Amino acid sequence: MECENVLLDKQDNVALITLNRPEKLNAFGGRMRQEIAEVVQDVCNDPAVRVIVITGAGKAFCVGGDVNEFVSGKSMALGQAGPAERPAMSKIVLALNSVEKPVIAAVNGVAAGGGANLALACDIRIASEKARFGQVFTRRGLHPDWGGIYLLPRLVGYAKAAELIFSGEVIDAREALRIGMVNRVVPHEDLMAVTGELAGRMARNAPIPLAFAKRGLQSFFRWDLPTALDYEAHVLGITMKSEDAAEGFNAFLEKREPRFKGR
């Protein structure tokens, strides 16, 4: 797969997707959205990939849509999508949400507009101390996209999400951590090492319960406690019969690291 604006590296069951338009602060331009969609679909479908990491090249994570393309009328934000087809950005968010693999955003710098919401679409966000986050849409005369009105209030609550979206305020990494937008903030030079260590730890765990756990966690807003307990009991029954469960128990008794195969 050849992409002009996206890099893909797969190692040790971890796929690293890098937004690669650093001269434009990784703004979504040209076919970049479509390229991201293609790469995301590739890693979602690859059984060798157990964890997905998304980051940006250069000093920014992603500043959202390319303003010059919006002004010139050349933006492909909505592509050729009509009523029967979703635009690429919607396909990306849905794919990251539905894929039964952990997705981590390594936010290396400013994440604004659609770039901020791409990070929010991931399961976990590790932020460099240099990261900044901004729901800057209303400052550009636009409505949030990339799932922002759905994702942000689920992380920070309705009132804080309303404040950030209505004001277009840009916040730093420490404030993002305080309000629950990111999981942790690390020194800039340690970002990829910390993210890689976390991704590696997840990739070494059994993929079947990871998939079920992600599905269950995403349902906590709409499930009541009895439903959650029933789901847990059902899934526990499935995983207890798996080869990976037997491997996990044996590895514990033999005092060694387990070697999970996803079956």
N, C-alpha and C positions, 0 to 999 in steps of 0.2 A: 504494500500500500504506500503510494507516494503522496505526501501532503506538503503544501508550501508553507503552511502556517502552524503546523502541529507536529510535534515529535513524539514518538512512541518507543519506549524501551521496556522489554520484558526480561526480568531476571528473578530466579528463585521464587516463582509463583506470584510475583508482584509486578503489576504493569504501571509504569510511570508515564503519564501523559503530560507533556509540557507545551503550554501555549507559547508559540514561537514567533512573535511579531514585536520584538523588544524595542525597535526604533519607534513604534507607535504605542508603546506601553501595553502591548498585547491587546489593543482595541480590536473588537470584532470587525473585520473588514473583508471585502471580497467574498470568497467562498469559505472563509474561516469557520463560520457556524456549521456549514455542511461538512467540512473536514472533521470538526470535532465530533459531529454526529456519527460519521463513518468510523472514526477511531474508537469511540465509546462503544458502538455496536460490536466492533471486532473484539474488544477485551471482555465485553459482557458475554459473548458467545464462546470464548476460548476457555475450555475446561482446565487448562494449565494455569490460568490466572485465578488466584484466590483473593487478592486484594488489589484495589485500584487507587492510585495516588494521582492527584491533579495539582500542578503548580504552574508558575509562569517563568519565562526566561527574562533575564535582565533585572531591572529594579522594580517592576510592577507585577502583580498577579494578573489583573485585567481591569482596564478602565471602562469597560462596557462598549457600546457601539461607537464606531468611528464617526465623529462629528462631521468631518469633512465630507464623508459619503452621504450623511443625512442631508447636509446643506446642498450638495450637488444633485440630490435625488437618485444617487446610485446605490444606496444602501440595500443590502439583501437580507435585512432583518426579518422580513416576512417571506422572503424568497418568492416562489411561485405558488405558495400554498393558498388554496381556496377553502371553501366551507368543508370540503371532504378530506382535506389533508392539513395536518398541523405543520407549522413552520419548524425549522431545524432546532431552534432553541427549545421549543416545547418537547420535541422528541428526545433531546438530550436530558432534560430534567426528568422526564418520565422514565427514561432508561436507567438513570442513576438511582432513582427512587425504587424502581422495581427489581433491579438486578440483585440476586441473592448473594452478594459479596459486599464486604465493607468497602466504603469509598471515603478516602481521606483527602481533604484539601490542605496543601502546604502553602499558606498564604504568605508570600515572600515580600509583598509591598502593597501598594494601594490596590484596593478592590472596590470598584465603584460601579453603580448602575447594575447592568446585567452581569458584570464581573463579580460584584458582591453576591448577587443571587446565585450565580454558578457555585460559589463557595458554600452558600447556604444549602444548596441541593445535595451536598455531600453529607455523609453520616457524621463525620468528625472534622473539626477544623483546628489545625495547629498553626498559630500565627507567629511570624517574626515580630520582634519588638518594633520593626520599622513598618509594619502593616497598618493600613488605615482602611476604614469601611465607610461607604457613603451611599445612601439611597437618594441619588442626586437627580432623579427623573423630573420632579416638578420644577427644578431649577432650569431644566432644558425644555419645559413645556410638554413633557411626555408622561405617560402612565407607566408604573413599574411593569417589568416583564421578567422572564426567566423564573416565574413562580414566586416572586417576592411577596405578593399579598397573601399567599398561602403559607410560605415557609417562615417568614420573619416573625409573625405573631406566635407561632408555635414554639419558637425559641425564646423570645424575650417578652411575650405577653402582648395583649392588644394595645394597651395604652402606650407602651414604649415603642412598639412598631408604628403606631399612628404618629407619634412625635417624630420619629426618624424619617418616615416617608413624607409627612406633611411639610417638615422643615427643610429637608434635603441636607441636614447637618452631616458633616464628616467627623467620625470619631476615631480615636487611636486604638491601638491593640489592647491596652490596659482597660479602657472603658468597654471595649467589646467583650473582654473576659468578665468584667464585673457584671454585665447585664446578661451573660449567658450565651452570647453569640458565638464565642469560640471556646474550645476546650482548654487550651493552654497557650501561654505566650512564652517564647524562648528567645535567647540571643540570636540575632540574625545569622551569624556564622554557624550556628548549631541546628538551624531549621531542618535541613534535609537529613542530617544524621539522626535527629530525634524522630522525624517522621519515618525514616527508613527503619529505625529500630522498632517502632510501634507497628508498622506494616509487616515487618518480618515476623514479629511475635504473633500477629493475627494469622499470617499465612501458614504458620506452623501448627495452628490449631485445626481441629476437625471441621471441614467445610460444611457438612450437613447441618449440625446444630447452629453454626453461624448463620446459615441461610434462614433457618426457622426462627432464630432469635431476631434477626432483622425484620422479618415479616411480622412477628409479634410486637416488637417495639413500635413499629409504625402504626399499630392499631390501638395504642393505649388511649388515644383521645376518644375513641368511640366504643371501646369495650368497657363493660362493668367487671367487677372482680370475679363473679362466677364464670363469666365467659373466658376471662384470662386463665383461670385455674383449669377449666376444661381444655383449653388450647394446650397448656403446659402438659397436662396429663396425656393428651393424645400424642403430642410430639415426643415426650419422654418415651412412650411406648415404641415409637418408630426408631428413635436413636438407640435405644437399648438393644435392638435386634441387629444393629449395623456392625460391620466388620471393624469400623473405626472405634466403636465402643469397646469391643474385645481387645483391640490393640491398646487403647488408653488404659484399661485396667491392667493388662499384662505389663505395660511399660512402667506403671506405678509400682507394681509388685517387684519388678526386676530392676528398679531404680535406674531407668534409662529414659531418654527422650523418645516419645512416641513418633511413629512414622505413619501418618494418616494418608489414606488413599482416596477418601471421598466416597466410600461405599460401605 
